Amino acid sequence: MEIAHLQTPIGMLEIKGDSNGVSAISFLDETELDHKSVPKSLQIAVRELEEYFSKTRTQFSFQLNPQGTDFQKKVWNELLSIPFGKTTSYQQMANQLGDPKVIRAAASANGKNPVAIVVPCHRVIGSDGSLTGYAGGLHRKKWLLDHESPVTQGSLF
């Protein structure tokens, strides 16, 4: 397992993976880490994440290799279908999975998503439009949704 770190506007990201793909992307509480060179297996992921944060990328092309149950992987694949700049609710996600009764299990799998940002669990909100839990913190979820929003506030003066 190789590791890379990326400083972003909302904190330090840790990217883990190997030649089989990226297995985890998570936020760290640390603000300063020794920046070693990025392992070859993670260079594309780091570059694409930098492009995402600079608003020049809306989709990712690098290989993913998250570890989880079959159901979790099914939920994570469903998350990948949520377009950049759009949101969905947990209920809509359960419906897309084919069974509205799996809403709690889908929400649990969403919360266990190991690949933040790329598998866009931050795009899932409450049915009433409220921001609900996010492993990286609600302030980061709000930032990510604002970052992806097609609507930008202009200056009044």
Backbone as a printed PyTorch tensor [residue, N CA C, xyz], in Angstrom:
tensor([[[  0.8460,  -1.1800,   0.0000],
         [  0.0000,   0.0000,   0.0000],
         [  0.8880,   1.2400,   0.0000]],

        [[  0.6140,   2.1330,  -0.9410],
         [  1.3780,   3.3760,  -1.0160],
         [  0.4840,   4.5320,  -0.5850]],

        [[  1.1060,   5.6030,  -0.1180],
         [  0.3570,   6.7370,   0.4270],
         [  0.8910,   8.0350,  -0.1600]],

        [[ -0.0470,   8.9380,  -0.4730],
         [  0.3060,  10.2960,  -0.8900],
         [ -0.5720,  11.2570,  -0.1060]],

        [[ -0.1020,  12.4860,   0.0420],
         [ -0.8770,  13.5200,   0.7250],
         [ -1.0510,  14.7020,  -0.2080]],

        [[ -2.1900,  15.3620,  -0.0720],
         [ -2.4850,  16.5320,  -0.8990],
         [ -3.1550,  17.5820,  -0.0300]],

        [[ -2.5440,  18.7630,   0.0270],
         [ -3.1600,  19.8790,   0.7450],
         [ -4.2480,  20.4690,  -0.1470]],

        [[ -5.4470,  20.6390,   0.3950],
         [ -6.5730,  21.1830,  -0.3590],
         [ -7.1260,  22.3970,   0.3880]],

        [[ -8.0260,  23.1440,  -0.2370],
         [ -8.6330,  24.2830,   0.4580],
         [ -9.4160,  23.8960,   1.7130]],

        [[ -9.7600,  22.6130,   1.8480],
         [-10.5460,  22.1800,   3.0070],
         [ -9.8110,  21.1520,   3.8630]],

        [[ -8.5010,  21.1320,   3.7520],
         [ -7.7200,  20.2560,   4.6040],
         [ -6.8650,  19.2680,   3.8340]],

        [[ -6.0930,  18.5390,   4.5910],
         [ -5.1660,  17.5680,   4.0310],
         [ -5.9060,  16.2910,   3.6400]],

        [[ -5.6460,  15.8140,   2.4150],
         [ -6.1720,  14.5280,   1.9660],
         [ -5.0680,  13.4900,   2.0350]],

        [[ -5.4550,  12.2770,   2.4190],
         [ -4.5480,  11.1390,   2.3470],
         [ -5.1040,  10.1950,   1.2970]],

        [[ -4.2720,   9.8450,   0.3230],
         [ -4.6670,   8.9640,  -0.7700],
         [ -3.8710,   7.6770,  -0.6160]],

        [[ -4.5800,   6.5480,  -0.5920],
         [ -3.9240,   5.2490,  -0.4440],
         [ -4.2620,   4.3840,  -1.6460]],

        [[ -3.2940,   3.6100,  -2.0900],
         [ -3.5450,   2.7030,  -3.1960],
         [ -2.2780,   2.0130,  -3.6350]],

        [[ -2.4150,   1.3000,  -4.7390],
         [ -1.2870,   0.5900,  -5.3270],
         [ -1.5750,   0.4120,  -6.8140]],

        [[ -0.8850,  -0.5010,  -7.4510],
         [ -1.0550,  -0.6850,  -8.8930],
         [ -2.4570,  -1.1770,  -9.2620]],

        [[ -3.2240,  -1.6640,  -8.2920],
         [ -4.6010,  -2.1030,  -8.5490],
         [ -5.6060,  -0.9620,  -8.4820]],

        [[ -5.1770,   0.2050,  -8.0170],
         [ -6.0690,   1.3540,  -7.9530],
         [ -6.0590,   2.0160,  -6.5910]],

        [[ -6.8220,   3.0980,  -6.5030],
         [ -6.9430,   3.8610,  -5.2570],
         [ -7.9570,   3.1660,  -4.3570]],

        [[ -7.5480,   2.8470,  -3.1500],
         [ -8.4350,   2.1450,  -2.2200],
         [ -9.0510,   3.0730,  -1.1870]],

        [[ -8.4430,   4.2410,  -0.9660],
         [ -8.9890,   5.1540,   0.0390],
         [ -8.5160,   6.5800,  -0.2110]],

        [[ -9.4380,   7.5090,   0.0190],
         [ -9.1250,   8.9380,   0.0650],
         [ -9.8650,   9.4700,   1.2760]],

        [[ -9.1250,  10.0620,   2.1960],
         [ -9.7690,  10.5570,   3.4130],
         [ -9.1250,  11.8640,   3.8580]],

        [[ -9.8900,  12.6240,   4.6350],
         [ -9.3900,  13.8750,   5.1990],
         [ -8.6430,  13.5830,   6.4890]],

        [[ -7.5450,  14.2830,   6.6930],
         [ -6.7630,  14.1660,   7.9170],
         [ -6.9210,  15.4390,   8.7300]],

        [[ -6.7550,  15.3190,  10.0300],
         [ -6.8040,  16.4940,  10.8910],
         [ -5.4960,  17.2750,  10.8390]],

        [[ -4.4120,  16.6120,  10.4690],
         [ -3.1160,  17.2800,  10.3980],
         [ -3.1400,  18.3520,   9.3110]],

        [[ -2.4500,  19.4380,   9.5590],
         [ -2.3600,  20.4840,   8.5450],
         [ -1.0070,  20.4830,   7.8550]],

        [[ -0.0090,  19.9550,   8.5190],
         [  1.3330,  19.9110,   7.9370],
         [  1.8620,  18.4860,   8.0180]],

        [[  2.2760,  17.9650,   6.8930],
         [  2.8990,  16.6500,   6.8420],
         [  4.1520,  16.7590,   5.9970]],

        [[  5.0780,  15.8680,   6.2440],
         [  6.2510,  15.8230,   5.3800],
         [  5.7890,  15.3710,   4.0040]],

        [[  6.0120,  16.2110,   3.0190],
         [  5.5900,  15.8720,   1.6620],
         [  6.7150,  15.1240,   0.9600]],

        [[  6.5200,  13.8510,   0.8560],
         [  7.4680,  13.0370,   0.1160],
         [  7.0060,  13.0330,  -1.3340]],

        [[  7.8200,  12.5010,  -2.1940],
         [  7.4070,  12.4240,  -3.5870],
         [  6.1920,  11.4950,  -3.6930]],

        [[  5.3580,  11.7770,  -4.6570],
         [  4.1330,  10.9990,  -4.8540],
         [  4.4960,   9.6810,  -5.5340]],

        [[  4.0770,   8.5510,  -4.9590],
         [  4.3600,   7.2620,  -5.5920],
         [  3.7640,   7.2090,  -7.0030]],

        [[  4.4550,   6.5500,  -7.8950],
         [  4.0210,   6.4520,  -9.2930],
         [  2.5780,   5.9640,  -9.4080]],

        [[  2.1960,   5.0000,  -8.5770],
         [  0.8480,   4.4270,  -8.6660],
         [ -0.2450,   5.4260,  -8.2920]],

        [[  0.1220,   6.5430,  -7.6450],
         [ -0.8740,   7.5220,  -7.1990],
         [ -0.7580,   8.8700,  -7.9100]],

        [[  0.1730,   8.9990,  -8.8530],
         [  0.4070,  10.2880,  -9.5000],
         [ -0.8110,  10.7950, -10.2680]],

        [[ -1.4890,   9.9290, -10.9930],
         [ -2.6690,  10.3660, -11.7550],
         [ -3.7660,  10.8100, -10.7960]],

        [[ -3.9750,  10.0560,  -9.7260],
         [ -5.0120,  10.4150,  -8.7500],
         [ -4.7250,  11.7810,  -8.1350]],

        [[ -3.4900,  12.0190,  -7.7360],
         [ -3.1320,  13.3030,  -7.1290],
         [ -3.3390,  14.4310,  -8.1390]],

        [[ -2.8750,  14.2340,  -9.3710],
         [ -3.0430,  15.2710, -10.3960],
         [ -4.5240,  15.5780, -10.6400]],

        [[ -5.3580,  14.5380, -10.7600],
         [ -6.7800,  14.7500, -11.0220],
         [ -7.4840,  15.4110,  -9.8380]],

        [[ -7.0860,  15.0910,  -8.6280],
         [ -7.6580,  15.7610,  -7.4560],
         [ -7.2440,  17.2330,  -7.4210]],

        [[ -5.9990,  17.5260,  -7.7730],
         [ -5.5670,  18.9300,  -7.8630],
         [ -6.4210,  19.6760,  -8.8880]],

        [[ -6.6870,  19.0330, -10.0190],
         [ -7.5160,  19.6490, -11.0630],
         [ -8.9500,  19.8460, -10.5780]],

        [[ -9.4720,  18.8880,  -9.8340],
         [-10.8190,  19.0210,  -9.2670],
         [-10.8820,  20.2660,  -8.3800]],

        [[ -9.9180,  20.4110,  -7.4900],
         [ -9.9410,  21.5430,  -6.5660],
         [ -9.6850,  22.8770,  -7.2680]],

        [[ -9.0630,  22.8500,  -8.4430],
         [ -8.8540,  24.0950,  -9.1950],
         [ -9.9690,  24.3250, -10.2210]],

        [[-11.0250,  23.5250, -10.1310],
         [-12.2230,  23.6510, -10.9890],
         [-11.9450,  23.3880, -12.4620]],

        [[-10.9620,  22.5440, -12.7660],
         [-10.7150,  22.1800, -14.1550],
         [-11.0500,  20.7130, -14.4280]],

        [[-11.6030,  20.0140, -13.4450],
         [-11.9880,  18.6080, -13.6290],
         [-13.2970,  18.3440, -12.9090]],

        [[-14.2090,  17.6420, -13.6070],
         [-15.4900,  17.2690, -13.0050],
         [-15.6780,  15.7560, -12.9330]],

        [[-14.7990,  15.0020, -13.5780],
         [-14.8630,  13.5440, -13.5410],
         [-13.4570,  13.0000, -13.3490]],

        [[-13.3910,  11.8070, -12.7750],
         [-12.1010,  11.1890, -12.5040],
         [-11.9300,   9.9560, -13.3780]],

        [[-10.6900,   9.7050, -13.7960],
         [-10.4410,   8.5760, -14.6970],
         [ -9.5880,   7.4790, -14.0700]],

        [[ -9.0240,   7.7320, -12.8930],
         [ -8.1250,   6.7310, -12.3290],
         [ -8.9020,   5.5440, -11.7530]],

        [[ -8.2070,   4.4240, -11.6970],
         [ -8.7810,   3.1600, -11.2310],
         [ -9.0490,   3.2050,  -9.7300]],

        [[-10.2290,   2.7110,  -9.3430],
         [-10.5840,   2.6020,  -7.9270],
         [-10.5190,   1.1470,  -7.4930]],

        [[-10.1740,   0.9290,  -6.2440],
         [-10.1190,  -0.4180,  -5.6840],
         [-10.5300,  -0.3930,  -4.2110]],

        [[-11.7450,   0.1270,  -3.9170],
         [-12.1770,   0.1790,  -2.5170],
         [-12.5330,  -1.2140,  -2.0090]],

        [[-12.3110,  -1.4280,  -0.7310],
         [-12.6370,  -2.7050,  -0.1100],
         [-13.9470,  -2.5710,   0.6600]],

        [[-14.8630,  -3.5090,   0.4470],
         [-16.1400,  -3.4800,   1.1460],
         [-16.9710,  -4.6950,   0.7850]],

        [[-18.1610,  -4.7650,   1.3710],
         [-19.0740,  -5.8670,   1.0660],
         [-19.6640,  -5.6630,  -0.3250]],

        [[-20.3050,  -6.6900,  -0.8430],
         [-20.9530,  -6.5690,  -2.1530],
         [-22.0040,  -5.4660,  -2.1320]],

        [[-22.7800,  -5.3800,  -1.0490],
         [-23.8110,  -4.3430,  -0.9660],
         [-23.1750,  -2.9560,  -0.9140]],

        [[-22.1310,  -2.7980,  -0.1190],
         [-21.4510,  -1.5020,  -0.0540],
         [-20.9420,  -1.0920,  -1.4340]],

        [[-20.3330,  -2.0310,  -2.1500],
         [-19.8210,  -1.7230,  -3.4880],
         [-20.9560,  -1.3570,  -4.4390]],

        [[-22.1110,  -1.9860,  -4.2820],
         [-23.2750,  -1.6420,  -5.1060],
         [-23.7080,  -0.1980,  -4.8270]],

        [[-23.7430,   0.1750,  -3.5580],
         [-24.0980,   1.5520,  -3.1830],
         [-23.0520,   2.5220,  -3.7210]],

        [[-21.7720,   2.1960,  -3.5610],
         [-20.7170,   3.0960,  -4.0310],
         [-20.7730,   3.2640,  -5.5450]],

        [[-21.0960,   2.1920,  -6.2640],
         [-21.2630,   2.3100,  -7.7170],
         [-22.4350,   3.2160,  -8.0510]],

        [[-23.4970,   3.1440,  -7.2680],
         [-24.6470,   4.0290,  -7.4760],
         [-24.2440,   5.4850,  -7.2380]],

        [[-23.4230,   5.7210,  -6.2380],
         [-22.9440,   7.0820,  -5.9730],
         [-22.1910,   7.6430,  -7.1750]],

        [[-21.4500,   6.7890,  -7.8680],
         [-20.6820,   7.2370,  -9.0320],
         [-21.5740,   7.7490, -10.1600]],

        [[-22.8610,   7.4040, -10.1240],
         [-23.7770,   7.8540, -11.1830],
         [-24.3740,   9.2340, -10.9020]],

        [[-24.1170,   9.8030,  -9.7250],
         [-24.6390,  11.1380,  -9.4100],
         [-23.7570,  12.1580, -10.1250]],

        [[-24.3330,  12.9330, -11.0400],
         [-23.5100,  13.8680, -11.8170],
         [-22.9160,  14.9930, -10.9670]],

        [[-21.7890,  15.4830, -11.4070],
         [-21.1400,  16.6530, -10.8230],
         [-22.1500,  17.7970, -10.8030]],

        [[-22.2450,  18.4830,  -9.6700],
         [-23.1590,  19.6170,  -9.5630],
         [-24.5880,  19.2480,  -9.2130]],

        [[-24.8690,  17.9640,  -9.0330],
         [-26.2190,  17.5010,  -8.6930],
         [-26.1860,  16.8100,  -7.3380]],

        [[-27.3540,  16.6840,  -6.7270],
         [-27.4750,  15.9400,  -5.4700],
         [-28.6230,  14.9530,  -5.5900]],

        [[-28.6550,  14.0250,  -4.6650],
         [-29.7550,  13.0720,  -4.5650],
         [-30.0200,  12.8510,  -3.0820]],

        [[-31.1570,  12.2620,  -2.7690],
         [-31.4740,  11.9660,  -1.3690],
         [-31.2100,  10.4870,  -1.0870]],

        [[-31.1480,  10.1670,   0.1860],
         [-30.9870,   8.7620,   0.5680],
         [-32.1640,   7.9390,   0.0460]],

        [[-33.3730,   8.5080,   0.0780],
         [-34.5480,   7.7890,  -0.4130],
         [-34.4420,   7.5420,  -1.9170]],

        [[-34.0310,   8.5580,  -2.6660],
         [-33.8640,   8.3760,  -4.1110],
         [-32.8010,   7.3200,  -4.4000]],

        [[-31.7570,   7.3190,  -3.6050],
         [-30.6960,   6.3360,  -3.7950],
         [-31.2230,   4.9250,  -3.5320]],

        [[-31.9920,   4.7540,  -2.4610],
         [-32.5800,   3.4450,  -2.1570],
         [-33.4930,   3.0060,  -3.2970]],

        [[-34.2740,   3.9360,  -3.8320],
         [-35.1480,   3.6140,  -4.9640],
         [-34.3270,   3.1670,  -6.1700]],

        [[-33.2230,   3.8560,  -6.4440],
         [-32.3550,   3.4930,  -7.5670],
         [-31.7440,   2.1090,  -7.3670]],

        [[-31.5250,   1.7360,  -6.1160],
         [-30.9790,   0.4100,  -5.8250],
         [-32.0330,  -0.6760,  -5.9910]],

        [[-33.2930,  -0.2560,  -6.1850],
         [-34.3550,  -1.2120,  -6.4650],
         [-35.2150,  -1.5940,  -5.2850]],

        [[-34.9780,  -1.0070,  -4.1170],
         [-35.7680,  -1.3560,  -2.9410],
         [-35.8040,  -0.1690,  -1.9830]],

        [[-36.9370,   0.5560,  -1.9440],
         [-37.0210,   1.7270,  -1.0760],
         [-36.7930,   1.4120,   0.4050]],

        [[-36.9150,   0.1450,   0.7860],
         [-36.7510,  -0.2300,   2.1910],
         [-35.2870,  -0.3210,   2.6200]],

        [[-34.3570,  -0.2380,   1.6850],
         [-32.9390,  -0.3510,   2.0520],
         [-32.3220,   1.0120,   2.3680]],

        [[-33.1650,   1.9960,   2.6360],
         [-32.6610,   3.3550,   2.8570],
         [-31.6290,   3.4150,   3.9840]],

        [[-31.8800,   2.7420,   5.1020],
         [-30.9200,   2.7940,   6.2160],
         [-29.6240,   2.0620,   5.8750]],

        [[-29.7470,   0.9180,   5.2230],
         [-28.5480,   0.1730,   4.8280],
         [-27.7430,   0.9630,   3.7980]],

        [[-28.4380,   1.6310,   2.8810],
         [-27.7530,   2.4490,   1.8750],
         [-27.0550,   3.6320,   2.5390]],

        [[-27.7250,   4.2500,   3.5100],
         [-27.1150,   5.3710,   4.2330],
         [-25.8780,   4.9000,   5.0000]],

        [[-25.9490,   3.7140,   5.5840],
         [-24.8080,   3.1620,   6.3110],
         [-23.6360,   2.8920,   5.3620]],

        [[-23.9290,   2.3040,   4.2020],
         [-22.8760,   2.0450,   3.2130],
         [-22.2840,   3.3550,   2.7130]],

        [[-23.1360,   4.3530,   2.5330],
         [-22.6820,   5.6770,   2.1100],
         [-21.6880,   6.2290,   3.1320]],

        [[-21.9980,   6.0700,   4.4110],
         [-21.1300,   6.5560,   5.4740],
         [-19.8130,   5.8090,   5.5780]],

        [[-19.7590,   4.6120,   5.0160],
         [-18.5310,   3.8070,   5.0550],
         [-17.7140,   3.9350,   3.7680]],

        [[-18.1290,   4.8210,   2.8780],
         [-17.4020,   5.0360,   1.6290],
         [-15.9460,   5.4080,   1.9340]],

        [[-14.9860,   4.5960,   1.4690],
         [-13.5900,   4.8950,   1.7800],
         [-12.9170,   5.8680,   0.8050]],

        [[-13.6110,   6.2330,  -0.2720],
         [-12.9790,   7.0430,  -1.3170],
         [-13.7030,   8.3850,  -1.4360]],

        [[-13.4300,   9.2670,  -0.4700],
         [-14.0750,  10.5830,  -0.4440],
         [-13.8480,  11.3220,  -1.7610]],

        [[-14.7640,  12.1860,  -2.0810],
         [-14.7560,  13.0760,  -3.2410],
         [-14.9880,  12.3150,  -4.5410]],

        [[-14.1500,  11.3270,  -4.8480],
         [-14.2560,  10.6050,  -6.1160],
         [-15.5180,   9.7570,  -6.1610]],

        [[-15.7970,   9.0210,  -5.0990],
         [-17.0840,   8.3440,  -4.9340],
         [-17.9060,   9.3520,  -4.1340]],

        [[-18.7610,  10.1140,  -4.8270],
         [-19.2950,  11.3650,  -4.2650],
         [-20.4210,  11.2150,  -3.2460]],

        [[-20.1030,  10.6330,  -2.0990],
         [-21.0970,  10.5010,  -1.0360],
         [-21.5290,  11.8660,  -0.5120]],

        [[-20.7180,  12.8950,  -0.7510],
         [-21.0940,  14.2490,  -0.3180],
         [-22.3010,  14.7790,  -1.0990]],

        [[-22.6450,  14.1440,  -2.2150],
         [-23.7840,  14.5900,  -3.0290],
         [-25.1140,  14.0230,  -2.5530]],

        [[-25.0980,  13.2410,  -1.4840],
         [-26.3360,  12.6860,  -0.9300],
         [-26.7670,  13.5570,   0.2430]],

        [[-27.9980,  14.0430,   0.1610],
         [-28.5400,  14.9510,   1.1740],
         [-29.8610,  14.3970,   1.6920]],

        [[-30.4030,  15.0170,   2.7080],
         [-31.6930,  14.6090,   3.2440],
         [-32.8120,  14.8960,   2.2470]],

        [[-33.9220,  14.1820,   2.3700],
         [-35.0680,  14.3810,   1.4710],
         [-35.5900,  15.8060,   1.5190]],

        [[-35.3810,  16.4830,   2.6460],
         [-35.8390,  17.8670,   2.7930],
         [-34.7790,  18.8740,   2.3340]],

        [[-33.6980,  18.3770,   1.7430],
         [-32.6380,  19.2540,   1.2560],
         [-31.5750,  19.5810,   2.2860]],

        [[-31.7160,  19.0320,   3.4900],
         [-30.7540,  19.3380,   4.5500],
         [-29.4410,  18.5770,   4.3370]],

        [[-28.3740,  19.1760,   4.8370],
         [-27.0870,  18.4880,   4.8230],
         [-27.0980,  17.4740,   5.9540]],

        [[-26.7470,  16.2610,   5.6270],
         [-26.7010,  15.2040,   6.6320],
         [-25.2650,  14.7230,   6.7410]],

        [[-25.0070,  13.8190,   7.6460],
         [-23.6630,  13.3820,   7.9880],
         [-22.6870,  13.2180,   6.8430]],

        [[-21.4420,  13.5070,   7.1400],
         [-20.3420,  13.3360,   6.2010],
         [-19.0980,  13.0530,   7.0320]],

        [[-18.4010,  11.9770,   6.7040],
         [-17.2410,  11.5670,   7.5020],
         [-16.1940,  12.6730,   7.6110]],

        [[-16.0800,  13.5000,   6.5900],
         [-15.1130,  14.5900,   6.6130],
         [-15.6000,  15.8220,   7.3480]],

        [[-16.8470,  15.7920,   7.8200],
         [-17.4340,  16.9390,   8.5130],
         [-18.3840,  17.6990,   7.6030]],

        [[-19.4510,  18.2220,   8.1930],
         [-20.4600,  18.9350,   7.4020],
         [-19.9010,  20.1930,   6.7510]],

        [[-18.9140,  20.8430,   7.3760],
         [-18.3230,  22.0310,   6.7520],
         [-17.6440,  21.6760,   5.4290]],

        [[-17.0440,  20.4980,   5.3610],
         [-16.4150,  20.0640,   4.1080],
         [-17.4760,  19.6650,   3.0870]],

        [[-18.5280,  19.0040,   3.5450],
         [-19.6100,  18.6270,   2.6310],
         [-20.2000,  19.8800,   1.9890]],

        [[-20.4710,  20.8910,   2.8020],
         [-21.0220,  22.1410,   2.2750],
         [-20.0540,  22.7670,   1.2740]],

        [[-18.7680,  22.7900,   1.6040],
         [-17.7740,  23.3700,   0.7080],
         [-17.7610,  22.6270,  -0.6260]],

        [[-17.7620,  21.2880,  -0.5740],
         [-17.7250,  20.4900,  -1.8020],
         [-18.9580,  20.7410,  -2.6640]],

        [[-20.1360,  20.7950,  -2.0390],
         [-21.3600,  21.0570,  -2.8030],
         [-21.3360,  22.4570,  -3.4060]],

        [[-20.8710,  23.4370,  -2.6550],
         [-20.7450,  24.8000,  -3.1880],
         [-19.7320,  24.8370,  -4.3320]],

        [[-18.6290,  24.1310,  -4.1710],
         [-17.5680,  24.0640,  -5.1820],
         [-18.1040,  23.4900,  -6.4930]],

        [[-19.0010,  22.5130,  -6.3940],
         [-19.5420,  21.8480,  -7.5750],
         [-20.7840,  22.5320,  -8.1350]],

        [[-21.3220,  23.4780,  -7.4000],
         [-22.5670,  24.1200,  -7.8070],
         [-22.3780,  24.9240,  -9.0900]],

        [[-23.3220,  24.7820, -10.0370],
         [-23.2280,  25.5730, -11.2670],
         [-23.5660,  27.0440, -11.0410]],

        [[-24.1770,  27.3600,  -9.9060],
         [-24.5650,  28.7340,  -9.5990],
         [-23.4740,  29.3720,  -8.7530]],

        [[-22.9880,  30.5020,  -9.1990],
         [-21.9990,  31.2230,  -8.4020],
         [-22.5540,  32.5900,  -8.0560]],

        [[-22.2940,  33.0160,  -6.8490],
         [-22.7440,  34.3310,  -6.3990],
         [-21.8260,  35.3900,  -6.9900]],

        [[-22.4340,  36.3900,  -7.5750],
         [-21.6570,  37.5100,  -8.0790],
         [-21.5220,  38.5770,  -7.0150]],

        [[-20.6370,  39.4820,  -7.2410],
         [-20.4560,  40.5960,  -6.3250],
         [-21.5300,  41.6370,  -6.5870]],

        [[-22.0410,  42.2530,  -5.5350],
         [-23.0640,  43.2810,  -5.6940],
         [-22.4610,  44.6000,  -6.1480]],

        [[-21.1960,  44.8220,  -5.8640],
         [-20.5810,  46.1110,  -6.2140],
         [-19.2730,  45.9060,  -6.9340]]])
